[in-house]
Structure formats: C-alpha cells, structure tokens
Amino acid sequence: DGERVYFYFSTLGLVTVDAATGKDVWHAKLPTPFFVFKWGPAMSPVLYKDMVIFCQDDDLYPAIYAFDKKSGTLLWKDERRDMAVNYSHPVVCPTEHGDDIVVAGTGMLVGYDPDTGKRRWWAKSLLRNIKTTPVVVDGVIYISLQSGGIANQWLATADRAETGNSDGKLSKEEMQAFVGETKIPEEFYRRTFDRGDLNKDGLLEGEELDRAFLHPDNFAGASYDAENPADEYVLAVRGGGTGDVTDTHVLWRHQTKYTDHIVSPFIRSGRMFLVKGGGISTVFGTKDGEPLRKPTRIPNTSDYFASPIFGDGKIYVAGENGVVVVLKDSPDYEVLAKNDLGDSLVGTPAIDGGRLYFRTRGKLLCVGE
C-alpha cells in the first residue's frame, strides 16, 4: 500500500513489514493449514480500505479474517466450516447497499459485509471446489470454474492408485497410504470420514463419499449430481441482495469444455477471455455468456497456472514453460509478440509504473523501458 508490505506464510501467519526498511510491523498468528491432498497453501492477503482480508479454505480450519492493516488487530472472522478446500481469493463488489467482500467456495458464492463479516447473501451456483478467482465488473461477478468432484478425487487418487485395491470403496488405510508419512489428524477423520460412514463399516461407498466430504448445510450448491459430479462452466451473478439470491441474481450460466481449473478469466470491453492448458483460448460475451468465437490456440502449447493480465492495451498470457504471449486487446486478439523468459513460471505477473514483474521458479524479472 506504499507504506507496508503484507505476506502470508503457512507456519507464521500474516506478516507485515515496513516497505522502506523491511522491519517487522506486526504478525498475526493463524492456524497452520492442513491439506490432505498435499496441495499446500497458495493464498495471498487482499487489501480493502484500512483492512487486510485473508481467506483460507483448508481441510481443518477454513475461515475468512479481517485485520486492521496498521495494527494487526483482528476485526472479524467467519468460520467457513461449510466449505471444502478452495483457492479462490476475495474480491470487492460494489452493490446498492455499499461494497461487499465476495468469496467463491464450495457450492456457493458468498457476499460479506466488510464492516462486520456477516454473510449478507449467497448464491448456490458453484461446484464442489474452486481454484479460480472471480472478476467483478460494474457490480456483476463473473466466474470460470471446473471441478471433478471431491469423491472422484479420493477414489482416483487413493482407491484406484497403487495405495488402494480399486474396489470402489475408500478406507482410512487407503487415505493414509496415499498421503504418505504425514499423519492425517483424527480431527479430519472426525469431521469427514466418520460423518459419512453411515453404516459404520469403516468404508465409504457411493453416497457416503459425498456425505463425508461435503458439509450437510452446503451440499455442493445447485450443481450437485452424485452420478456425474464433474462439470465446468462460466457464469455471471449480480452482486448484492439479502439471503439466498440463487434464483434472483444468477444472470446466466454457460456450460463449456474450455475452462481451466486454475487460470482465472480476463474481462474487458464486454468480453470474457479464457485460456487453458495447451494454449486453448475462448471468448464469451459478458452480456449473455454466449461464445463470441471458436476455440483458438495461442502460440504456446504449455500448461497454464498464471492468469492473463492487462496493460498498455495489451494482454499478457504467461505459460508454465516461461513463454509469454502478448495479445492485442481486440475482438481478434492478434498476437503481437512471444517472449521466452527461460524459466518455469506459475505465478501471475504484476504490473506497476509501466513495468512488468515476473516471478519464475528461480528469478524475479522486471521488464520495461
């Protein structure tokens, strides 16, 4: 913010230092997150007025916090026990009653009162987990998401892998064998496995899997389908309202095969631009969600983790292989340049003062005149 720099470390919590000197200003200790799938933490703090907002939906302590950015005093906290693991960052949405802090999570989008941390509204329109971050334009929240279903993940990674017996049932022993040396906490089993094991036979099968890994108050939103949990689509939700706004505020939803489960969309001039693994790009109209052109491959067939960014009339799309494709911000998305940074890149680049900043696996690069 020009005076302080705010960091998150999973073992330290939130750390704030003076931007000029690097000296500590304040620390806020948070629970060390636990991720049973071994993905690890990947969330960053978000600044809003005089607050630092931080959300982490892990397997044991899912919550969103607001701290005073100068003192580190905890202003409010919402325990998100109805959420599974998610990696979606909070965004600010202006509404008729003021700003909302909006967070996408398991099954639903939630709008928080930034002053109190109370849930003002929610739209049960999402899937079982989400890693992309919404984009807000003129009070409308646009989302691109893809989810394979938590039960499917467990069967695919633990039961059907070398750690299991491929019988379509999940045991605690298979889960622990998949996780490896890190012992799964009993608290995790108590909140999940034991809740879902309806017949108490020590195995999860069929609907028991979803009952275990989805909270009874939030059964994966309006998209719940026990037989076919995998889905992907783009959608738009009007911010604001009170209580359950699923039927009144979801403007459109368009099913597609071209979303990415990590890369967030880029929106400008009424167009939603998406890119996914292999360099496949698609464009949807923000008015109705209809495709504006056929899927087109940009000249970099890489995996993608970084989201597209915009600056100086150009869109920068960085691949995991370190190649950055520069596109003209126009309906045709003309390719202007292609640059190889020579190192793997998974973090979204940043722009400040007419310069581009890239954090690769081994370098911090600044590009500009």
C-alpha positions as CSV (number, residue, x, y, z in Angstrom):
1,D,0.0,0.0,0.0
2,G,3.0,2.3,-0.3
3,E,3.9,2.0,3.4
4,R,3.7,-1.6,4.3
5,V,4.1,-5.0,2.6
6,Y,1.8,-7.8,3.7
7,F,2.7,-11.5,3.4
8,Y,1.3,-14.9,4.3
9,F,3.4,-17.8,5.4
10,S,1.6,-21.1,6.4
11,T,3.8,-21.6,9.5
12,L,3.9,-17.9,10.6
13,G,0.5,-16.5,9.6
14,L,0.2,-12.9,8.3
15,V,3.4,-10.9,8.4
16,T,3.6,-7.2,7.8
17,V,6.9,-5.2,7.3
18,D,7.8,-1.6,6.6
19,A,8.1,-1.1,2.8
20,A,11.1,1.2,3.1
21,T,13.1,-0.6,5.8
22,G,11.8,-4.2,5.8
23,K,11.4,-4.1,9.6
24,D,8.6,-6.0,11.2
25,V,5.4,-4.1,11.9
26,W,3.0,-6.8,13.1
27,H,2.4,-10.5,12.9
28,A,-1.0,-12.3,13.2
29,K,-0.6,-16.0,14.1
30,L,-3.1,-18.2,12.2
31,P,-3.7,-21.9,12.5
32,T,-1.3,-23.9,10.4
33,P,-3.4,-25.2,7.5
34,F,-3.8,-28.8,6.7
35,F,-4.4,-30.0,3.1
36,V,-5.0,-33.8,2.9
37,F,-4.4,-33.8,-0.8
38,K,-0.9,-32.3,-0.2
39,W,-1.5,-29.3,-2.5
40,G,-0.4,-26.9,0.2
41,P,-1.4,-23.2,0.8
42,A,-1.4,-20.7,-2.0
43,M,-3.5,-17.8,-0.7
44,S,-2.5,-14.1,-0.5
45,P,-3.8,-11.3,1.6
46,V,-6.1,-8.7,0.0
47,L,-6.2,-5.0,0.9
48,Y,-9.6,-3.2,1.3
49,K,-9.6,0.3,2.7
50,D,-7.9,0.1,6.2
51,M,-8.3,-3.7,6.3
52,V,-6.3,-6.8,5.3
53,I,-8.7,-9.5,4.2
54,F,-7.4,-13.1,4.2
55,C,-9.3,-16.3,3.4
56,Q,-8.1,-19.8,3.6
57,D,-10.4,-22.8,3.0
58,D,-8.2,-25.7,4.1
59,D,-9.3,-29.2,5.4
60,L,-9.3,-28.3,9.1
61,Y,-9.6,-24.5,9.7
62,P,-11.5,-22.9,6.8
63,A,-12.1,-19.2,7.6
64,I,-12.0,-15.6,6.4
65,Y,-10.4,-12.9,8.5
66,A,-10.3,-9.1,8.5
67,F,-7.4,-7.3,10.3
68,D,-6.7,-3.7,10.9
69,K,-3.9,-3.1,8.4
70,K,-2.0,-0.7,10.7
71,S,-2.1,-2.5,14.0
72,G,-2.9,-6.1,13.0
73,T,-6.0,-6.2,15.3
74,L,-8.5,-8.9,14.3
75,L,-11.7,-7.1,13.3
76,W,-13.8,-10.1,12.4
77,K,-13.7,-13.7,11.4
78,D,-16.2,-16.1,9.8
79,E,-15.6,-19.8,10.2
80,R,-16.3,-21.4,6.9
81,R,-16.9,-24.9,8.2
82,D,-19.4,-25.5,5.4
83,M,-16.6,-25.3,2.8
84,A,-14.2,-27.9,1.4
85,V,-10.7,-26.9,0.2
86,N,-10.8,-23.9,-2.2
87,Y,-8.2,-21.5,-3.6
88,S,-10.3,-18.5,-4.6
89,H,-9.3,-15.0,-3.5
90,P,-11.8,-12.5,-2.0
91,V,-12.9,-9.7,-4.4
92,V,-14.7,-6.4,-3.8
93,C,-18.1,-5.9,-5.4
94,P,-20.0,-2.6,-5.3
95,T,-23.7,-3.0,-4.7
96,E,-26.8,-0.9,-3.9
97,H,-26.0,-1.0,-0.2
98,G,-22.3,-0.5,-0.5
99,D,-19.3,-2.7,-1.0
100,D,-19.4,-6.5,-0.4
101,I,-16.4,-8.8,0.1
102,V,-17.2,-11.7,-2.2
103,V,-15.6,-15.1,-1.9
104,A,-16.3,-18.1,-4.1
105,G,-16.2,-21.5,-2.4
106,T,-17.8,-24.9,-2.2
107,G,-21.2,-24.8,-3.9
108,M,-21.8,-21.1,-3.5
109,L,-20.7,-17.6,-3.8
110,V,-20.9,-15.5,-0.6
111,G,-21.1,-11.8,-0.1
112,Y,-19.8,-10.5,3.2
113,D,-20.4,-7.2,5.0
114,P,-16.9,-5.7,5.1
115,D,-17.6,-3.9,8.4
116,T,-19.0,-6.9,10.4
117,G,-18.0,-10.1,8.5
118,K,-21.6,-11.2,8.4
119,R,-22.9,-13.1,5.4
120,R,-25.2,-10.7,3.5
121,W,-26.1,-13.0,0.6
122,W,-25.2,-16.2,-1.1
123,A,-25.8,-17.8,-4.5
124,K,-25.7,-21.6,-4.6
125,S,-24.4,-21.7,-8.1
126,L,-20.9,-23.2,-7.9
127,L,-19.3,-26.7,-7.8
128,R,-17.6,-28.7,-5.2
129,N,-14.4,-26.8,-5.1
130,I,-12.9,-23.8,-6.9
131,K,-9.4,-22.5,-7.6
132,T,-10.1,-19.6,-9.9
133,T,-10.8,-16.1,-8.6
134,P,-14.0,-14.2,-9.7
135,V,-13.7,-10.9,-11.7
136,V,-16.1,-8.0,-10.8
137,V,-17.2,-5.5,-13.5
138,D,-19.9,-2.9,-12.8
139,G,-21.4,-4.9,-9.9
140,V,-21.5,-8.2,-11.7
141,I,-19.4,-11.1,-10.7
142,Y,-18.0,-13.3,-13.4
143,I,-16.7,-16.8,-12.7
144,S,-15.0,-19.5,-14.7
145,L,-14.7,-22.9,-12.9
146,Q,-14.1,-26.5,-13.3
147,S,-14.4,-29.2,-10.7
148,G,-14.1,-33.0,-10.8
149,G,-15.8,-33.7,-7.5
150,I,-14.2,-34.5,-4.2
151,A,-15.4,-38.0,-4.0
152,N,-14.0,-38.7,-7.5
153,Q,-10.6,-37.3,-6.4
154,W,-10.5,-39.6,-3.5
155,L,-11.3,-42.7,-5.5
156,A,-8.9,-41.8,-8.3
157,T,-6.0,-40.9,-6.0
158,A,-6.3,-43.3,-3.1
159,D,-8.6,-46.3,-4.0
160,R,-7.6,-46.7,-7.7
161,A,-4.0,-45.8,-7.3
162,E,-1.1,-48.1,-6.1
163,T,-2.2,-47.2,-2.5
164,G,-5.6,-48.9,-2.9
165,N,-7.4,-52.0,-4.0
166,S,-9.7,-50.4,-6.7
167,D,-12.9,-51.8,-5.2
168,G,-14.8,-48.5,-5.4
169,K,-14.7,-48.1,-1.6
170,L,-12.5,-45.8,0.4
171,S,-10.9,-46.8,3.7
172,K,-8.8,-44.7,6.2
173,E,-5.9,-47.0,5.5
174,E,-6.0,-46.1,1.8
175,M,-6.2,-42.4,2.6
176,Q,-3.2,-42.6,4.9
177,A,-1.2,-44.7,2.4
178,F,-1.9,-42.1,-0.3
179,V,-0.9,-39.2,1.9
180,G,2.3,-40.9,3.0
181,E,4.4,-40.0,6.0
182,T,2.3,-37.1,7.2
183,K,-0.2,-38.5,9.6
184,I,-3.8,-37.5,8.8
185,P,-5.2,-35.8,12.0
186,E,-8.0,-37.6,13.8
187,E,-9.9,-34.3,13.7
188,F,-10.0,-34.5,9.9
189,Y,-11.5,-38.1,10.1
190,R,-14.0,-37.0,12.7
191,R,-15.3,-34.1,10.5
192,T,-15.4,-36.1,7.3
193,F,-14.9,-39.9,7.2
194,D,-16.8,-40.6,10.4
195,R,-19.7,-38.3,9.4
196,G,-20.1,-40.1,6.0
197,D,-19.7,-43.7,7.2
198,L,-23.5,-44.2,7.7
199,N,-23.3,-48.0,8.2
200,K,-20.2,-47.8,10.4
201,D,-18.4,-50.5,8.4
202,G,-15.2,-48.5,8.2
203,L,-15.6,-47.9,4.4
204,L,-17.0,-45.1,2.3
205,E,-19.0,-46.1,-0.7
206,G,-21.5,-44.4,-3.0
207,E,-23.3,-41.5,-1.5
208,E,-21.3,-41.9,1.7
209,L,-18.4,-40.3,0.0
210,D,-20.2,-37.1,-0.6
211,R,-21.8,-37.1,2.8
212,A,-18.2,-37.4,4.2
213,F,-16.5,-34.6,2.3
214,L,-19.4,-32.2,1.8
215,H,-20.9,-30.3,4.7
216,P,-24.6,-31.2,5.4
217,D,-25.5,-27.5,5.3
218,N,-23.9,-27.0,1.9
219,F,-24.2,-30.0,-0.4
220,A,-22.3,-28.6,-3.3
221,G,-24.8,-26.0,-4.3
222,A,-27.3,-26.2,-7.2
223,S,-25.0,-28.3,-9.3
224,Y,-25.0,-31.3,-7.1
225,D,-25.1,-34.5,-9.1
226,A,-24.0,-37.7,-7.3
227,E,-23.7,-39.7,-10.5
228,N,-21.8,-37.1,-12.6
229,P,-20.1,-34.6,-10.2
230,A,-17.6,-33.3,-12.8
231,D,-18.7,-30.1,-14.5
232,E,-17.3,-26.9,-15.9
233,Y,-18.9,-23.6,-17.0
234,V,-18.8,-19.8,-16.9
235,L,-21.4,-17.8,-15.2
236,A,-22.4,-14.3,-14.1
237,V,-24.0,-13.3,-10.8
238,R,-25.3,-9.8,-9.9
239,G,-23.9,-8.7,-6.6
240,G,-26.0,-7.6,-3.7
241,G,-29.3,-8.8,-2.1
242,T,-30.1,-10.5,1.1
243,G,-30.1,-14.2,2.0
244,D,-30.3,-16.8,-0.7
245,V,-30.2,-15.0,-4.1
246,T,-29.7,-18.1,-6.3
247,D,-33.0,-17.7,-8.1
248,T,-32.8,-13.9,-8.5
249,H,-29.2,-12.9,-9.0
250,V,-27.7,-15.6,-11.3
251,L,-27.8,-13.8,-14.7
252,W,-26.6,-16.6,-16.9
253,R,-24.6,-19.8,-16.9
254,H,-22.9,-21.4,-20.0
255,Q,-21.6,-24.9,-19.9
256,T,-18.3,-25.3,-21.8
257,K,-15.4,-27.7,-22.2
258,Y,-12.8,-24.8,-22.3
259,T,-12.5,-23.6,-18.7
260,D,-9.3,-24.1,-16.7
261,H,-9.4,-25.2,-13.1
262,I,-6.7,-22.8,-12.0
263,V,-6.5,-19.9,-14.5
264,S,-8.9,-17.0,-13.8
265,P,-10.7,-15.2,-16.6
266,F,-9.8,-11.8,-18.1
267,I,-12.7,-9.4,-18.8
268,R,-12.7,-6.2,-20.7
269,S,-14.9,-4.4,-23.3
270,G,-17.8,-6.9,-22.8
271,R,-15.6,-10.0,-23.5
272,M,-14.5,-12.8,-21.2
273,F,-11.2,-14.3,-22.3
274,L,-10.2,-17.7,-21.1
275,V,-7.0,-19.8,-21.6
276,K,-6.4,-23.4,-20.5
277,G,-3.7,-26.0,-20.8
278,G,-2.4,-26.4,-24.3
279,G,-2.9,-22.8,-25.0
280,I,-6.6,-23.2,-26.0
281,S,-8.3,-19.8,-25.7
282,T,-12.0,-19.0,-25.8
283,V,-14.1,-15.8,-25.6
284,F,-17.6,-15.3,-24.2
285,G,-19.8,-12.3,-24.2
286,T,-20.4,-10.9,-20.7
287,K,-24.0,-9.9,-21.6
288,D,-25.3,-13.5,-22.1
289,G,-22.3,-15.9,-21.8
290,E,-22.6,-16.9,-25.4
291,P,-19.3,-17.8,-27.3
292,L,-18.0,-15.0,-29.5
293,R,-15.6,-17.1,-31.5
294,K,-14.5,-20.7,-31.9
295,P,-11.7,-22.0,-29.5
296,T,-8.4,-20.8,-30.8
297,R,-4.9,-22.0,-29.8
298,I,-2.4,-19.2,-28.9
299,P,1.2,-19.9,-30.0
300,N,2.3,-21.6,-26.8
301,T,1.1,-25.2,-26.1
302,S,2.1,-25.1,-22.5
303,D,0.4,-25.8,-19.2
304,Y,-1.0,-22.7,-17.6
305,F,-1.2,-21.6,-13.9
306,A,-0.8,-17.8,-14.2
307,S,-3.9,-15.7,-15.2
308,P,-3.9,-13.2,-18.1
309,I,-3.1,-9.6,-17.2
310,F,-3.7,-6.3,-19.0
311,G,-1.6,-3.2,-19.6
312,D,-1.0,-0.6,-22.2
313,G,-3.7,-2.0,-24.5
314,K,-2.2,-5.5,-24.4
315,I,-2.9,-8.8,-22.7
316,Y,0.0,-10.8,-21.3
317,V,-0.5,-14.6,-21.2
318,A,2.3,-16.5,-19.3
319,G,2.7,-20.2,-19.7
320,E,4.3,-22.6,-17.2
321,N,7.2,-23.1,-19.6
322,G,8.1,-19.4,-19.2
323,V,6.9,-18.2,-22.6
324,V,4.8,-15.0,-22.5
325,V,2.5,-14.4,-25.4
326,V,1.4,-10.8,-25.9
327,L,-2.1,-10.2,-27.5
328,K,-3.8,-7.1,-28.7
329,D,-6.9,-6.3,-26.7
330,S,-9.3,-6.5,-29.6
331,P,-12.0,-8.9,-30.7
332,D,-9.5,-10.8,-32.8
333,Y,-6.8,-10.9,-30.0
334,E,-4.0,-10.5,-32.6
335,V,-0.6,-12.0,-31.5
336,L,1.8,-9.1,-31.1
337,A,4.9,-10.8,-29.6
338,K,6.2,-14.0,-28.0
339,N,9.0,-13.9,-25.4
340,D,10.8,-16.7,-23.6
341,L,11.8,-15.9,-20.0
342,G,14.0,-19.1,-19.9
343,D,12.5,-20.4,-16.7
344,S,9.3,-22.1,-15.5
345,L,6.5,-19.7,-14.3
346,V,3.4,-20.4,-12.3
347,G,2.7,-17.1,-10.5
348,T,0.5,-14.4,-12.2
349,P,2.7,-11.5,-13.3
350,A,2.3,-8.0,-11.8
351,I,2.2,-4.5,-13.4
352,D,3.3,-1.3,-11.8
353,G,4.6,2.0,-13.1
354,G,4.7,0.8,-16.7
355,R,6.8,-2.2,-15.8
356,L,6.1,-5.9,-15.8
357,Y,7.2,-8.1,-13.0
358,F,7.6,-11.9,-13.4
359,R,8.4,-14.3,-10.7
360,T,9.8,-17.5,-12.2
361,R,11.0,-20.6,-10.4
362,G,14.4,-19.1,-9.8
363,K,14.3,-15.4,-10.7
364,L,12.5,-12.1,-10.3
365,L,12.4,-10.3,-13.6
366,C,11.4,-6.7,-14.3
367,V,10.6,-5.7,-17.9
368,G,10.2,-2.1,-19.0
369,E,11.8,0.9,-20.6
